[in-house]
Amino acid sequence: MRVMLVDDHPERLALLEDALTAAGHVVAGHVSTRDPLVAAVQLHKPDIVLIDVDAPSRDTLESLVQVKRDQPCPVVMFAAHSDNDTIRRAIHAGVSAYVVDGLATNRIQSVMDVAIARFAEFRALQQELDDTRLKLADRRDVDKAKGLLMQRRGLDEAAAYALLRRMAMSRNLRLGDAARALISAAELL
């Protein structure tokens, strides 16, 4: 597994790198919390990011929001101090696992496994939500397009649906996309 490390303490970084290498992982890169995190993730393309900080800064959390949006991957944050608000902000920023009281090398693998599983579950839920939103938008647009066809061509609902469906098939479009094209054309006219 390709792991990117974020830590400001070289001695802690060396211990973590040794532990990960001994466990069979590849350390893809390491940066400090002052380095641009988004650029580092884009450059190193890690499978997982491990961040070891005393307390996450606002800049780090904002960078994680960008990583979550642009280059999503599991993120584990080891912090020496925390409070409920910081944990909430970290989870919202895309942290898959937030471990308080610092980093213990003997539990890195289990924490990484939990973070990866949680990240995969979140991605599956996000995909399901996106699919549901698309289906709802398709249904809304198909109904609107059917209404336009019924009004302008004097068709009943079944005939309007059949016409819309034939139009989609002849143009090799999804039904929702054909409906949106019809609505756009009607708005132009």
N, C-alpha and C positions, 0 to 999 in steps of 0.2 A: 504494500500500500504506500502511495506517495503522500508524505506528510510534510506540511509547511509549519514551521515553528515561529511564533512571535513572542519574543522575550527581550527585556532590557538588561538582563544580568548574564554576562558571558559564562560564568561558572555554572549557573543553573541550566543554561542552554546546552552546554557541553554534556552535563549529566543526562539531560533529556535525550539528546542526540545519541549518546551511547546506549541508553536503554532501548530506544526505538530500533536502532541498528541491530542490537542483540536479539530483538524480537522478530527480526526479519523484514522490517520496514525500510523504505528508502526515504531519507530526509531530502525532500525536493528543494528546500531552501529555508533560510531563516532570516528574519527581519526584526527590527526593533519596533516598538509601538509608535515611534516618531516617523518611521518610513511609511510611504503611501501603500496602504494595505491592499487596495483594489488593484493597483498596478502589479504588486507582488503576486497576488492570486492569478492574475491574467498571465504573468510571465511563467510562474512555476507550475500552474495547473495541478494543484494538489487534489488528492482524493479526500483529504480531511485537513483542517487547520487546527492547531493547538496553540492557544494563547495563554501565557502565564503572566499574570499581572498582580500587583498588590490590590488595586481597585481599577476597574475599567474606566477610562476617561470618556468624556463626551465625544471626542474626535474618533476614538476607537469604535464606539458604538455606531456613530454615523457612517464610518467606513464599512462596518459590517452590514448595515442596511443596503449599501451599494453592492456589496459582494452578494448578498442574498438575492438582489434583483438581477445583477448582471452575470455572475459566475456562481450560482448556488452550489454549495458543498457543505458537508457537516462541519460544525465549528464547536470545539470544546474550549471552555474558558475555565482556567484554574485561577482562583482569586484568593488572596489572603484575607480580605475583608469584604463584607457585603451587607446590604440591607435589602428589605423587600422591594423597594422602589428600583434599586440597581438591578436586582435579579429580573424584575418585570421588564425593564428597559432592555436588558441583554437578550432575553428570550424574544422580545418583540423585534430586536435587531437581527435575529437569525441564529442565535446561539442554540445549539442542539443539546448541550449539556453544560451546566454551570456547577463547578465543584468548588466549595468553600474550604478554607484552611490549607490552601496551597496544593502543591503537586507531590504525589507520592509515586515513585517510579514503579512500585510493585502493583499498582492498580491502573496503570495507564491503559493496558489492553482492554480491560473490562469497561472502562469509561468510554473508550473509543467505540467499542462494540455497541454500547447503549446509544451513543450519539449517532452512529450510522443507522441503527434501526429506527430511532426516532426521526431522523432526517428522511429516511425512505418512507416512513408512514406519513409524514407531513407532505412530502412530494406527491404521494398517491392521493391524499385528501385534496390537495391543491388541484391536481389534474381532474379529479372527480367534480370538484366545484366548477372548474373552467368548462368541463363538458356539460354540466347542468346549465350553466349560464348560456352556453351556446345553444343548447336545445330550447331553452326558454325564448331566447332571441329569435331562433328559427321559427318557433311556433307563433310568436307574435307577428313576425314579418310575413309568414305564410298566410295567417288570418287576414292581415291588412291587404296583401296582394290579392287574395281571393275576393275580398270586399271590393277592391278596385275593378277586378274583372267582372264581378256580378253587376256592379253599378254601370260600367261603361259598355259592357257587351250584353247585358240583360240575361246573364246566365244564372242558373241555380248554383248552390254551393258545391254540389258534386261535380257539375260540369266545369266550374271555375277551377276546382282542385285538379281535375283531370287535365285541363289545358295547361295549368301551371306545371304540372308534373311532366307533361310531354315537352314543354319548353325547356325544362331543366335537363331532361334526358337528351334532347337534340343538341344542346349546347355543352353536354358533359359537365353539368354543374350540380352541386348539392341543391336540394330543394330550397333551403334557406337562402343560399346565394342567389338562386334564380329569382326568388321573391324580392330580395333586396334590389336586384337589377331592375325588376319591373317597377318597384316603388320609385327608384331613382329616375327611371324614364318617365314615369307618370308625373313626377314633380317638375321635371324639365318642361313638360308640355303644359 
